[in-house]
Amino acid sequence: MRVGIDLVKVASVAEAVEEHGQRYLDRVYTAQEQADCRGEALKLAARFAAKEAVMKVLEVKRDEAVAWTDIEVIRQTEGAPRVALHGTAAEAARSGGISDLALSFTHEDEYAAAVVVGT
């Protein structure tokens, strides 16, 4: 079992969107994540925290390349979020023996946080 946690200041995400616009959004978030968040920095920050927490669970090294969009936060119809891995993130999970990920995130005012457990 591995656990990853991350905390993101919402203003940091808002500044990145303001400074880099669609280029930032496309580099970090899938089209579905962008649609789910509708440009709301609070929701984008929660997803960024989730992606960082997943990176920690996968034990991605600084010199390894995993695209942010290879980690996708999906809202299920009942509202609970789940993580879908694609490409190099899915490969890192297989290599690390991680077959299941559980995600919980929260956001309020100026911060968003996420916890991911991988087994």
C-alpha positions as CSV (number, residue, x, y, z in Angstrom):
1,M,0.0,0.0,0.0
2,R,1.2,3.5,-0.8
3,V,-0.3,6.9,0.2
4,G,0.2,10.2,-1.5
5,I,-1.1,13.6,-0.3
6,D,-0.9,17.1,-1.7
7,L,-2.1,20.6,-0.9
8,V,-2.5,23.4,-3.5
9,K,-3.1,27.1,-3.1
10,V,-6.0,27.9,-5.4
11,A,-4.4,31.3,-6.3
12,S,-1.4,29.5,-7.8
13,V,-3.7,27.7,-10.2
14,A,-5.7,30.8,-11.0
15,E,-2.4,32.6,-11.8
16,A,-1.3,29.8,-14.1
17,V,-4.5,29.9,-16.0
18,E,-4.4,33.7,-16.2
19,E,-0.8,33.8,-17.4
20,H,-0.8,30.8,-19.7
21,G,-4.5,30.3,-20.6
22,Q,-5.5,27.4,-22.7
23,R,-1.9,26.2,-23.1
24,Y,-1.7,25.5,-19.4
25,L,-5.1,23.9,-19.3
26,D,-4.3,21.5,-22.1
27,R,-0.9,20.6,-20.7
28,V,-2.3,19.7,-17.2
29,Y,-6.0,18.7,-17.6
30,T,-7.8,16.4,-20.0
31,A,-10.7,17.8,-22.0
32,Q,-13.2,16.1,-19.7
33,E,-11.5,17.6,-16.6
34,Q,-11.7,21.0,-18.2
35,A,-15.4,20.5,-19.0
36,D,-16.1,19.2,-15.4
37,C,-14.4,22.2,-13.8
38,R,-15.8,24.9,-16.2
39,G,-12.8,27.1,-15.5
40,E,-13.3,27.2,-11.7
41,A,-9.8,27.5,-10.1
42,L,-11.0,25.8,-6.9
43,K,-12.0,22.6,-8.8
44,L,-8.9,22.8,-11.1
45,A,-6.7,23.1,-7.9
46,A,-8.3,20.0,-6.4
47,R,-7.6,18.0,-9.5
48,F,-4.0,19.3,-9.6
49,A,-3.6,18.2,-6.0
50,A,-5.0,14.8,-6.9
51,K,-2.5,14.4,-9.8
52,E,0.4,15.3,-7.5
53,A,-0.8,12.8,-4.9
54,V,-1.0,10.1,-7.6
55,M,2.6,10.9,-8.7
56,K,3.7,10.3,-5.1
57,V,1.8,7.0,-5.0
58,L,3.4,5.9,-8.2
59,E,6.8,7.1,-6.9
60,V,7.6,8.9,-10.1
61,K,11.2,10.2,-10.0
62,R,12.0,13.7,-11.0
63,D,13.9,12.6,-14.1
64,E,10.9,10.4,-15.3
65,A,8.4,11.9,-17.6
66,V,4.7,11.3,-16.9
67,A,2.3,13.7,-18.6
68,W,-0.2,15.4,-16.3
69,T,-3.0,14.3,-18.7
70,D,-2.0,10.7,-18.2
71,I,-3.6,11.1,-14.7
72,E,-7.3,11.8,-15.0
73,V,-9.7,12.6,-12.3
74,I,-13.2,11.4,-13.2
75,R,-16.4,12.3,-11.5
76,Q,-18.7,9.3,-11.3
77,T,-22.4,9.7,-11.7
78,E,-22.9,9.3,-8.0
79,G,-20.4,12.1,-7.4
80,A,-17.4,10.3,-5.9
81,P,-14.2,11.0,-7.8
82,R,-11.9,8.2,-9.2
83,V,-8.6,8.2,-10.9
84,A,-8.0,6.8,-14.4
85,L,-4.4,6.3,-15.6
86,H,-3.3,6.4,-19.2
87,G,0.0,6.0,-21.0
88,T,3.1,6.3,-18.9
89,A,1.2,6.7,-15.7
90,A,-0.6,3.4,-16.3
91,E,2.8,1.8,-17.1
92,A,4.3,3.2,-13.8
93,A,1.4,1.8,-11.8
94,R,1.9,-1.7,-13.4
95,S,5.6,-1.5,-12.8
96,G,5.1,-0.5,-9.2
97,G,2.5,-3.2,-8.6
98,I,-0.3,-0.7,-8.1
99,S,-3.6,-2.0,-9.4
100,D,-6.1,0.1,-7.6
101,L,-6.3,3.8,-6.5
102,A,-8.7,5.4,-4.1
103,L,-9.0,9.2,-4.2
104,S,-10.5,11.8,-1.8
105,F,-10.1,15.5,-2.3
106,T,-11.5,18.6,-0.7
107,H,-11.4,22.3,-1.4
108,E,-12.4,25.4,0.5
109,D,-11.7,29.1,0.0
110,E,-8.0,29.3,-0.9
111,Y,-6.8,25.7,-0.6
112,A,-7.4,22.3,-2.2
113,A,-6.1,19.0,-1.0
114,A,-6.1,15.4,-2.1
115,V,-5.2,12.0,-0.7
116,V,-4.6,9.0,-2.8
117,V,-4.1,5.4,-1.6
118,G,-2.7,2.8,-4.0
119,T,-2.7,-0.9,-3.6
